[in-house]
Amino acid sequence: TYGYDSQGRLTRVEPQKTGEPSVASNYSYDKAGNILAVGNAVTNYVYNDASQLVSSNGTTTGWSYDKAGNETAAAP
């Protein structure tokens, strides 16, 4: 089952498997439409003013961008 907000962004995913407990993942977004958090355990994302990802769960090393804004390196 999928849930969407008024802007058509994915907000909830709940797998449907017969005979198994269902674990849902929730998604939240900032005003620019960037994903801020995913899941019940919550993965948090932080973006700079150019909407480029700079941190995931407090890890800030590993992301870099060129002058055109293209990602040139990503954290593992």
Distance bins in CASP14 RR format, pairs under 12 A and 6 or more apart:
PFRMAT RR
TARGET T0000
AUTHOR 0000-0000-0000
RMODE 2
METHOD distances of the structure
MODEL  1
1 10 0 0 0 0 0 1 0 0 0 0 0
1 11 0 0 0 0 0 1 0 0 0 0 0
1 12 1 0 0 1 0 0 0 0 0 0 0
1 13 1 0 0 1 0 0 0 0 0 0 0
1 14 1 0 1 0 0 0 0 0 0 0 0
1 15 0 0 0 0 1 0 0 0 0 0 0
1 16 1 0 0 1 0 0 0 0 0 0 0
1 17 0 0 0 0 0 1 0 0 0 0 0
1 22 0 0 0 0 1 0 0 0 0 0 0
1 24 0 0 0 0 1 0 0 0 0 0 0
1 25 0 0 0 0 0 1 0 0 0 0 0
2 8 0 0 0 0 0 1 0 0 0 0 0
2 9 0 0 0 0 0 1 0 0 0 0 0
2 10 1 0 0 1 0 0 0 0 0 0 0
2 11 0 0 0 0 1 0 0 0 0 0 0
2 12 1 0 0 1 0 0 0 0 0 0 0
2 13 1 0 1 0 0 0 0 0 0 0 0
2 14 1 0 0 1 0 0 0 0 0 0 0
2 15 0 0 0 0 0 1 0 0 0 0 0
2 16 0 0 0 0 0 1 0 0 0 0 0
2 24 0 0 0 0 0 1 0 0 0 0 0
2 25 0 0 0 0 0 1 0 0 0 0 0
2 26 0 0 0 0 0 1 0 0 0 0 0
2 27 0 0 0 0 0 1 0 0 0 0 0
3 9 0 0 0 0 1 0 0 0 0 0 0
3 10 1 0 0 1 0 0 0 0 0 0 0
3 11 1 0 1 0 0 0 0 0 0 0 0
3 12 1 0 1 0 0 0 0 0 0 0 0
3 13 1 0 0 1 0 0 0 0 0 0 0
3 14 0 0 0 0 1 0 0 0 0 0 0
3 24 0 0 0 0 1 0 0 0 0 0 0
3 25 0 0 0 0 0 1 0 0 0 0 0
3 26 0 0 0 0 1 0 0 0 0 0 0
3 27 0 0 0 0 1 0 0 0 0 0 0
4 10 1 0 0 1 0 0 0 0 0 0 0
4 11 1 0 0 1 0 0 0 0 0 0 0
4 12 0 0 0 0 1 0 0 0 0 0 0
4 13 0 0 0 0 0 1 0 0 0 0 0
4 27 0 0 0 0 1 0 0 0 0 0 0
4 29 0 0 0 0 0 1 0 0 0 0 0
5 11 1 0 1 0 0 0 0 0 0 0 0
5 12 0 0 0 0 1 0 0 0 0 0 0
5 26 0 0 0 0 0 1 0 0 0 0 0
5 27 0 0 0 0 1 0 0 0 0 0 0
5 28 0 0 0 0 1 0 0 0 0 0 0
5 29 1 0 0 1 0 0 0 0 0 0 0
5 33 0 0 0 0 0 1 0 0 0 0 0
6 29 0 0 0 0 0 1 0 0 0 0 0
7 29 0 0 0 0 1 0 0 0 0 0 0
7 31 0 0 0 0 0 1 0 0 0 0 0
7 32 0 0 0 0 0 1 0 0 0 0 0
7 33 1 0 0 1 0 0 0 0 0 0 0
8 27 0 0 0 0 0 1 0 0 0 0 0
8 29 0 0 0 0 0 1 0 0 0 0 0
8 33 0 0 0 0 0 1 0 0 0 0 0
9 26 0 0 0 0 0 1 0 0 0 0 0
9 27 1 0 0 1 0 0 0 0 0 0 0
9 28 0 0 0 0 1 0 0 0 0 0 0
9 29 1 0 1 0 0 0 0 0 0 0 0
9 30 0 0 0 0 0 1 0 0 0 0 0
9 32 0 0 0 0 0 1 0 0 0 0 0
9 33 1 0 0 1 0 0 0 0 0 0 0
9 34 0 0 0 0 0 1 0 0 0 0 0
9 35 0 0 0 0 1 0 0 0 0 0 0
9 36 0 0 0 0 0 1 0 0 0 0 0
10 24 0 0 0 0 0 1 0 0 0 0 0
10 25 0 0 0 0 1 0 0 0 0 0 0
10 26 0 0 0 0 1 0 0 0 0 0 0
10 27 1 0 1 0 0 0 0 0 0 0 0
10 28 0 0 0 0 0 1 0 0 0 0 0
10 29 0 0 0 0 1 0 0 0 0 0 0
10 33 0 0 0 0 0 1 0 0 0 0 0
10 35 0 0 0 0 1 0 0 0 0 0 0
10 38 0 0 0 0 1 0 0 0 0 0 0
10 39 0 0 0 0 0 1 0 0 0 0 0
11 24 0 0 0 0 0 1 0 0 0 0 0
11 25 0 0 0 0 1 0 0 0 0 0 0
11 26 1 0 0 1 0 0 0 0 0 0 0
11 27 1 0 1 0 0 0 0 0 0 0 0
11 28 1 0 0 1 0 0 0 0 0 0 0
11 29 0 0 0 0 1 0 0 0 0 0 0
11 33 0 0 0 0 0 1 0 0 0 0 0
11 35 0 0 0 0 0 1 0 0 0 0 0
11 36 0 0 0 0 0 1 0 0 0 0 0
11 37 0 0 0 0 0 1 0 0 0 0 0
11 38 0 0 0 0 0 1 0 0 0 0 0
11 39 0 0 0 0 0 1 0 0 0 0 0
12 22 0 0 0 0 0 1 0 0 0 0 0
12 23 0 0 0 0 0 1 0 0 0 0 0
12 24 1 0 1 0 0 0 0 0 0 0 0
12 25 1 0 0 1 0 0 0 0 0 0 0
12 26 1 0 1 0 0 0 0 0 0 0 0
12 27 1 0 0 1 0 0 0 0 0 0 0
12 28 0 0 0 0 0 1 0 0 0 0 0
12 38 0 0 0 0 0 1 0 0 0 0 0
12 39 0 0 0 0 1 0 0 0 0 0 0
12 40 0 0 0 0 0 1 0 0 0 0 0
13 22 0 0 0 0 0 1 0 0 0 0 0
13 23 0 0 0 0 1 0 0 0 0 0 0
13 24 1 0 0 1 0 0 0 0 0 0 0
13 25 1 0 1 0 0 0 0 0 0 0 0
13 26 0 0 0 0 1 0 0 0 0 0 0
13 27 1 0 0 1 0 0 0 0 0 0 0
13 38 0 0 0 0 1 0 0 0 0 0 0
13 39 0 0 0 0 1 0 0 0 0 0 0
13 40 0 0 0 0 0 1 0 0 0 0 0
14 20 0 0 0 0 0 1 0 0 0 0 0
14 21 0 0 0 0 0 1 0 0 0 0 0
14 22 1 0 1 0 0 0 0 0 0 0 0
14 23 1 0 0 1 0 0 0 0 0 0 0
14 24 1 0 1 0 0 0 0 0 0 0 0
14 25 1 0 0 1 0 0 0 0 0 0 0
14 26 0 0 0 0 1 0 0 0 0 0 0
14 27 0 0 0 0 0 1 0 0 0 0 0
14 39 0 0 0 0 0 1 0 0 0 0 0
14 40 0 0 0 0 0 1 0 0 0 0 0
15 21 0 0 0 0 1 0 0 0 0 0 0
15 22 1 0 0 1 0 0 0 0 0 0 0
15 23 1 0 0 1 0 0 0 0 0 0 0
15 24 0 0 0 0 1 0 0 0 0 0 0
15 25 0 0 0 0 1 0 0 0 0 0 0
16 22 1 0 0 1 0 0 0 0 0 0 0
16 23 0 0 0 0 0 1 0 0 0 0 0
16 24 0 0 0 0 0 1 0 0 0 0 0
17 23 0 0 0 0 1 0 0 0 0 0 0
22 40 0 0 0 0 0 1 0 0 0 0 0
23 39 0 0 0 0 1 0 0 0 0 0 0
23 40 1 0 0 1 0 0 0 0 0 0 0
23 41 0 0 0 0 0 1 0 0 0 0 0
24 38 0 0 0 0 0 1 0 0 0 0 0
24 39 1 0 0 1 0 0 0 0 0 0 0
24 40 1 0 0 1 0 0 0 0 0 0 0
24 41 0 0 0 0 0 1 0 0 0 0 0
25 35 0 0 0 0 0 1 0 0 0 0 0
25 37 0 0 0 0 0 1 0 0 0 0 0
25 38 1 0 0 1 0 0 0 0 0 0 0
25 39 1 0 1 0 0 0 0 0 0 0 0
25 40 1 0 0 1 0 0 0 0 0 0 0
25 41 0 0 0 0 1 0 0 0 0 0 0
25 42 0 0 0 0 0 1 0 0 0 0 0
25 43 0 0 0 0 1 0 0 0 0 0 0
26 35 0 0 0 0 0 1 0 0 0 0 0
26 36 0 0 0 0 0 1 0 0 0 0 0
26 37 1 0 0 1 0 0 0 0 0 0 0
26 38 1 0 0 1 0 0 0 0 0 0 0
26 39 1 0 1 0 0 0 0 0 0 0 0
26 40 1 0 0 1 0 0 0 0 0 0 0
26 41 0 0 0 0 0 1 0 0 0 0 0
26 42 0 0 0 0 1 0 0 0 0 0 0
26 43 0 0 0 0 0 1 0 0 0 0 0
27 33 0 0 0 0 0 1 0 0 0 0 0
27 34 0 0 0 0 0 1 0 0 0 0 0
27 35 1 0 0 1 0 0 0 0 0 0 0
27 36 0 0 0 0 1 0 0 0 0 0 0
27 37 1 0 0 1 0 0 0 0 0 0 0
27 38 1 0 1 0 0 0 0 0 0 0 0
27 39 1 0 0 1 0 0 0 0 0 0 0
27 40 0 0 0 0 0 1 0 0 0 0 0
27 42 0 0 0 0 0 1 0 0 0 0 0
27 43 0 0 0 0 1 0 0 0 0 0 0
27 44 0 0 0 0 0 1 0 0 0 0 0
27 45 0 0 0 0 0 1 0 0 0 0 0
28 34 0 0 0 0 0 1 0 0 0 0 0
28 35 1 0 0 1 0 0 0 0 0 0 0
28 36 1 0 1 0 0 0 0 0 0 0 0
28 37 1 0 1 0 0 0 0 0 0 0 0
28 38 0 0 0 0 1 0 0 0 0 0 0
28 39 0 0 0 0 1 0 0 0 0 0 0
28 40 0 0 0 0 0 1 0 0 0 0 0
28 42 0 0 0 0 1 0 0 0 0 0 0
28 43 0 0 0 0 0 1 0 0 0 0 0
28 44 0 0 0 0 1 0 0 0 0 0 0
28 45 0 0 0 0 1 0 0 0 0 0 0
29 35 1 0 1 0 0 0 0 0 0 0 0
29 36 1 0 0 1 0 0 0 0 0 0 0
29 37 0 0 0 0 1 0 0 0 0 0 0
29 38 0 0 0 0 0 1 0 0 0 0 0
29 45 0 0 0 0 1 0 0 0 0 0 0
29 47 0 0 0 0 0 1 0 0 0 0 0
29 51 0 0 0 0 0 1 0 0 0 0 0
30 36 1 0 1 0 0 0 0 0 0 0 0
30 37 0 0 0 0 1 0 0 0 0 0 0
30 44 0 0 0 0 0 1 0 0 0 0 0
30 45 0 0 0 0 1 0 0 0 0 0 0
30 46 0 0 0 0 1 0 0 0 0 0 0
30 47 1 0 0 1 0 0 0 0 0 0 0
30 48 0 0 0 0 0 1 0 0 0 0 0
30 49 0 0 0 0 0 1 0 0 0 0 0
30 51 0 0 0 0 1 0 0 0 0 0 0
30 53 0 0 0 0 0 1 0 0 0 0 0
31 47 0 0 0 0 0 1 0 0 0 0 0
31 51 0 0 0 0 0 1 0 0 0 0 0
32 45 0 0 0 0 0 1 0 0 0 0 0
32 47 1 0 0 1 0 0 0 0 0 0 0
32 48 0 0 0 0 0 1 0 0 0 0 0
32 49 0 0 0 0 1 0 0 0 0 0 0
32 50 0 0 0 0 1 0 0 0 0 0 0
32 51 1 0 1 0 0 0 0 0 0 0 0
32 52 0 0 0 0 0 1 0 0 0 0 0
32 53 0 0 0 0 0 1 0 0 0 0 0
33 45 0 0 0 0 0 1 0 0 0 0 0
33 47 0 0 0 0 1 0 0 0 0 0 0
33 51 1 0 0 1 0 0 0 0 0 0 0
34 44 0 0 0 0 0 1 0 0 0 0 0
34 45 1 0 0 1 0 0 0 0 0 0 0
34 46 0 0 0 0 1 0 0 0 0 0 0
34 47 1 0 1 0 0 0 0 0 0 0 0
34 48 0 0 0 0 0 1 0 0 0 0 0
34 49 0 0 0 0 0 1 0 0 0 0 0
34 50 0 0 0 0 0 1 0 0 0 0 0
34 51 1 0 1 0 0 0 0 0 0 0 0
34 52 0 0 0 0 1 0 0 0 0 0 0
34 53 1 0 0 1 0 0 0 0 0 0 0
34 54 0 0 0 0 0 1 0 0 0 0 0
34 55 0 0 0 0 0 1 0 0 0 0 0
34 56 0 0 0 0 0 1 0 0 0 0 0
35 42 0 0 0 0 0 1 0 0 0 0 0
35 43 0 0 0 0 1 0 0 0 0 0 0
35 44 0 0 0 0 1 0 0 0 0 0 0
35 45 1 0 1 0 0 0 0 0 0 0 0
35 46 0 0 0 0 0 1 0 0 0 0 0
35 47 0 0 0 0 1 0 0 0 0 0 0
35 51 0 0 0 0 0 1 0 0 0 0 0
35 53 0 0 0 0 1 0 0 0 0 0 0
35 56 0 0 0 0 0 1 0 0 0 0 0
36 42 0 0 0 0 1 0 0 0 0 0 0
36 43 0 0 0 0 1 0 0 0 0 0 0
36 44 1 0 0 1 0 0 0 0 0 0 0
36 45 1 0 1 0 0 0 0 0 0 0 0
36 46 0 0 0 0 1 0 0 0 0 0 0
36 47 0 0 0 0 1 0 0 0 0 0 0
36 51 0 0 0 0 0 1 0 0 0 0 0
36 53 0 0 0 0 0 1 0 0 0 0 0
36 55 0 0 0 0 0 1 0 0 0 0 0
36 56 0 0 0 0 0 1 0 0 0 0 0
36 57 0 0 0 0 0 1 0 0 0 0 0
37 43 1 0 0 1 0 0 0 0 0 0 0
37 44 1 0 1 0 0 0 0 0 0 0 0
37 45 1 0 0 1 0 0 0 0 0 0 0
37 46 0 0 0 0 0 1 0 0 0 0 0
37 56 0 0 0 0 0 1 0 0 0 0 0
37 57 0 0 0 0 1 0 0 0 0 0 0
38 44 0 0 0 0 1 0 0 0 0 0 0
38 45 1 0 0 1 0 0 0 0 0 0 0
38 56 0 0 0 0 1 0 0 0 0 0 0
38 57 0 0 0 0 0 1 0 0 0 0 0
39 45 0 0 0 0 0 1 0 0 0 0 0
39 57 0 0 0 0 0 1 0 0 0 0 0
41 57 0 0 0 0 1 0 0 0 0 0 0
42 56 0 0 0 0 0 1 0 0 0 0 0
42 57 0 0 0 0 1 0 0 0 0 0 0
42 58 0 0 0 0 0 1 0 0 0 0 0
43 53 0 0 0 0 0 1 0 0 0 0 0
43 55 0 0 0 0 0 1 0 0 0 0 0
43 56 1 0 0 1 0 0 0 0 0 0 0
43 57 1 0 1 0 0 0 0 0 0 0 0
43 58 0 0 0 0 0 1 0 0 0 0 0
43 59 0 0 0 0 0 1 0 0 0 0 0
44 53 0 0 0 0 0 1 0 0 0 0 0
44 54 0 0 0 0 0 1 0 0 0 0 0
44 55 1 0 0 1 0 0 0 0 0 0 0
44 56 1 0 0 1 0 0 0 0 0 0 0
44 57 1 0 1 0 0 0 0 0 0 0 0
44 58 1 0 0 1 0 0 0 0 0 0 0
44 59 0 0 0 0 0 1 0 0 0 0 0
44 60 0 0 0 0 0 1 0 0 0 0 0
45 51 0 0 0 0 0 1 0 0 0 0 0
45 52 0 0 0 0 0 1 0 0 0 0 0
45 53 1 0 0 1 0 0 0 0 0 0 0
45 54 0 0 0 0 1 0 0 0 0 0 0
45 55 1 0 0 1 0 0 0 0 0 0 0
45 56 1 0 1 0 0 0 0 0 0 0 0
45 57 0 0 0 0 1 0 0 0 0 0 0
45 58 0 0 0 0 1 0 0 0 0 0 0
45 59 0 0 0 0 0 1 0 0 0 0 0
45 60 0 0 0 0 0 1 0 0 0 0 0
45 63 0 0 0 0 0 1 0 0 0 0 0
45 75 0 0 0 0 0 1 0 0 0 0 0
46 52 0 0 0 0 0 1 0 0 0 0 0
46 53 1 0 0 1 0 0 0 0 0 0 0
46 54 1 0 1 0 0 0 0 0 0 0 0
46 55 1 1 0 0 0 0 0 0 0 0 0
46 56 1 0 0 1 0 0 0 0 0 0 0
46 57 0 0 0 0 1 0 0 0 0 0 0
46 58 1 0 0 1 0 0 0 0 0 0 0
46 59 0 0 0 0 1 0 0 0 0 0 0
46 60 1 0 0 1 0 0 0 0 0 0 0
46 63 0 0 0 0 0 1 0 0 0 0 0
46 75 0 0 0 0 0 1 0 0 0 0 0
47 53 1 0 1 0 0 0 0 0 0 0 0
47 54 1 0 0 1 0 0 0 0 0 0 0
47 55 0 0 0 0 1 0 0 0 0 0 0
47 56 0 0 0 0 0 1 0 0 0 0 0
47 60 0 0 0 0 0 1 0 0 0 0 0
47 63 0 0 0 0 0 1 0 0 0 0 0
47 65 0 0 0 0 0 1 0 0 0 0 0
48 54 1 0 1 0 0 0 0 0 0 0 0
48 55 0 0 0 0 1 0 0 0 0 0 0
48 60 0 0 0 0 0 1 0 0 0 0 0
48 63 0 0 0 0 1 0 0 0 0 0 0
48 64 0 0 0 0 0 1 0 0 0 0 0
48 65 0 0 0 0 1 0 0 0 0 0 0
48 69 0 0 0 0 0 1 0 0 0 0 0
48 71 0 0 0 0 0 1 0 0 0 0 0
49 69 0 0 0 0 0 1 0 0 0 0 0
50 63 0 0 0 0 0 1 0 0 0 0 0
50 65 1 0 0 1 0 0 0 0 0 0 0
50 66 0 0 0 0 0 1 0 0 0 0 0
50 67 0 0 0 0 0 1 0 0 0 0 0
50 68 0 0 0 0 0 1 0 0 0 0 0
50 69 1 0 0 1 0 0 0 0 0 0 0
50 70 0 0 0 0 0 1 0 0 0 0 0
50 71 0 0 0 0 0 1 0 0 0 0 0
51 65 0 0 0 0 0 1 0 0 0 0 0
51 69 0 0 0 0 1 0 0 0 0 0 0
51 71 0 0 0 0 0 1 0 0 0 0 0
52 63 1 0 0 1 0 0 0 0 0 0 0
52 64 0 0 0 0 1 0 0 0 0 0 0
52 65 1 0 1 0 0 0 0 0 0 0 0
52 66 0 0 0 0 0 1 0 0 0 0 0
52 68 0 0 0 0 0 1 0 0 0 0 0
52 69 1 0 0 1 0 0 0 0 0 0 0
52 70 0 0 0 0 1 0 0 0 0 0 0
52 71 1 0 0 1 0 0 0 0 0 0 0
52 72 0 0 0 0 0 1 0 0 0 0 0
52 73 0 0 0 0 0 1 0 0 0 0 0
52 74 0 0 0 0 0 1 0 0 0 0 0
53 59 0 0 0 0 0 1 0 0 0 0 0
53 60 0 0 0 0 0 1 0 0 0 0 0
53 62 0 0 0 0 0 1 0 0 0 0 0
53 63 1 0 1 0 0 0 0 0 0 0 0
53 64 0 0 0 0 0 1 0 0 0 0 0
53 65 0 0 0 0 1 0 0 0 0 0 0
53 69 0 0 0 0 0 1 0 0 0 0 0
53 71 1 0 0 1 0 0 0 0 0 0 0
53 73 0 0 0 0 0 1 0 0 0 0 0
53 74 0 0 0 0 1 0 0 0 0 0 0
53 75 0 0 0 0 1 0 0 0 0 0 0
54 60 1 0 0 1 0 0 0 0 0 0 0
54 61 0 0 0 0 1 0 0 0 0 0 0
54 62 0 0 0 0 1 0 0 0 0 0 0
54 63 1 0 1 0 0 0 0 0 0 0 0
54 64 0 0 0 0 1 0 0 0 0 0 0
54 65 0 0 0 0 1 0 0 0 0 0 0
54 71 0 0 0 0 0 1 0 0 0 0 0
54 73 0 0 0 0 0 1 0 0 0 0 0
54 74 0 0 0 0 0 1 0 0 0 0 0
54 75 0 0 0 0 1 0 0 0 0 0 0
55 61 0 0 0 0 1 0 0 0 0 0 0
55 62 0 0 0 0 1 0 0 0 0 0 0
55 63 1 0 0 1 0 0 0 0 0 0 0
55 75 0 0 0 0 1 0 0 0 0 0 0
56 62 0 0 0 0 1 0 0 0 0 0 0
56 63 0 0 0 0 1 0 0 0 0 0 0
56 74 0 0 0 0 1 0 0 0 0 0 0
56 75 1 0 0 1 0 0 0 0 0 0 0
56 76 0 0 0 0 0 1 0 0 0 0 0
57 75 0 0 0 0 1 0 0 0 0 0 0
58 75 0 0 0 0 1 0 0 0 0 0 0
59 74 0 0 0 0 0 1 0 0 0 0 0
59 75 1 0 1 0 0 0 0 0 0 0 0
59 76 0 0 0 0 1 0 0 0 0 0 0
60 75 0 0 0 0 1 0 0 0 0 0 0
61 73 0 0 0 0 1 0 0 0 0 0 0
61 74 0 0 0 0 0 1 0 0 0 0 0
61 75 1 0 0 1 0 0 0 0 0 0 0
61 76 0 0 0 0 1 0 0 0 0 0 0
62 71 0 0 0 0 0 1 0 0 0 0 0
62 72 0 0 0 0 1 0 0 0 0 0 0
62 73 1 0 1 0 0 0 0 0 0 0 0
62 74 1 0 0 1 0 0 0 0 0 0 0
62 75 1 0 1 0 0 0 0 0 0 0 0
62 76 1 0 0 1 0 0 0 0 0 0 0
63 69 0 0 0 0 0 1 0 0 0 0 0
63 70 0 0 0 0 0 1 0 0 0 0 0
63 71 1 0 0 1 0 0 0 0 0 0 0
63 72 0 0 0 0 1 0 0 0 0 0 0
63 73 1 0 0 1 0 0 0 0 0 0 0
63 74 1 0 0 1 0 0 0 0 0 0 0
63 75 1 0 1 0 0 0 0 0 0 0 0
63 76 0 0 0 0 0 1 0 0 0 0 0
64 70 0 0 0 0 1 0 0 0 0 0 0
64 71 1 0 0 1 0 0 0 0 0 0 0
64 72 1 0 1 0 0 0 0 0 0 0 0
64 73 1 0 1 0 0 0 0 0 0 0 0
64 74 0 0 0 0 1 0 0 0 0 0 0
64 75 0 0 0 0 1 0 0 0 0 0 0
65 71 1 0 1 0 0 0 0 0 0 0 0
65 72 1 0 0 1 0 0 0 0 0 0 0
65 73 0 0 0 0 1 0 0 0 0 0 0
65 74 0 0 0 0 0 1 0 0 0 0 0
66 72 1 0 1 0 0 0 0 0 0 0 0
66 73 0 0 0 0 1 0 0 0 0 0 0
END
